[in-house]
Amino acid sequence: MTMPVGNEAAHAAFAAAMTSGALHHAWLFAGPEGVGKASFARAAALRLLAEGAAPGTLPRGFDVPEGDRTRSLVAAGSHPDYRELARQPKDPDKPGQDLARSIPIAQVRALQPLFATTPSMSSRRVVLIDAIDDLERGGANALLKNLEEPPAGTIFLLISHAPGRLLPTIRSRCRLLRFDPLDDRRMASVLRDALPECDDAEITALVKAGQGAPGRALGFAGLELAKLDDAMAAIARDGDPGNTRRTKLAKLLAPKAAQPRYEAFLDRAPAFIAAAAPARRGAQLRVALDSYDAARSLAASARGLSLDSQATVYEMAGLVAKLAGDAGA
């Protein structure tokens, strides 16, 4: 399993805990979504299980060789000592359906028979929750009982994008491991490796969109973000007094087939305005800040209320146009 780039200090802290012989029973991997927390947690879980099954036989670090029995079982989803909780499709019988909004308490309760027995293949078992932010309140309370009285040999790896929203009692039972956004240089390196077909302009746009999170940036791959950024830059430069650029952009993103690019635009436009604000002073800065607040509100409403996409893009582009001053009025 490939280790995510960046956050080497967090990786090293967990590795040191693994080799210390005093590994804490619950870990909270906290940081922005898309920075590699889940990828690292899965690599750590695999290593913990493999090391428990064959102590002293693995290479240093987190590598587990191809052909290792533990690796094969985890990959097949059949390892008896590994459980992963995550949001499930709303209708399991229909592939491609949207995921449920939360992880229900039933998934936590389903762990209890497992905890009533000892681990099967070694002295360890691992429960990974991606993300604990998605756990229903009842599920969080049920999990808390396991964190307070951890089953023998069980290690919990909890992924959180917003740890401040968790129950304080859950946070207090965990050892916190922080994951930070990557800098632009490392972001560009990761994206070039993952997307060798992308040109420099698109990589630059993806770096901006990712905001230090490679997973987030890769979610925008193939959507030609560079062209969206160029369109917004042109509108911000002259204000689009004839409304032609706004109209063109709105029509471009309105069709159902353009939904992924429309969603990307809803993310990019507020960020584009925010990036422009520091270069402004006085009244221009106030306009930029007000436009940013309005853009964030519009993006949230567009998703929550399913607003008309063409009208939304036109209105959002109008907020971008305000960056040009009077020309955008």
Order of alpha helices (4+ residues) and beta strands (2+ residues): alpha-beta-alpha-alpha-beta-alpha-alpha-beta-alpha-beta-alpha-beta-alpha-alpha-alpha-alpha-alpha-alpha-alpha-alpha
